Amino acid sequence: GKWKEEEKLLFMERLKEVGPDAGWGIFSMKIPGRVGYQCSNMYRHLIEQGEIKDDNYLIDEKGKAHFLKNKDKQKSGKKGGGYARVTLGIKLGKSTGKFGKCGEPTYS
């Protein structure tokens, strides 16, 4: 179902805490009533809305986010690139509409 503002805030705090590479099942454990695939879908939605920027995703001409697989990371056996690649911008309540550094959402 639709995410409430409180859930979205929990999501953003969890993203700040563990990043997107923790595994969505583990990620979702701190968001009551949500499971991994819902958090994964929310993450993709936030990328599509421009609230999160993740260099591992490409937005197509229809505005849909697609994960880009990095062959170098796959060869090295590393999953993802760590959440330093993610920029958060929170558009809840009184938002600045600006992106902060990784893990540092901007509020007004």
PyMOL commands that set and color helices and strands:
alter all, ss='L'
color gray80, all
select helices_A, chain A and resi 5-18+24-28+36-48+71-76+83-85
alter helices_A, ss='H'
color red, helices_A
select strands_A, chain A and resi 52-54+57-59+65-67+86-88
alter strands_A, ss='S'
color yellow, strands_A
deselect
rebuild
show_as cartoon
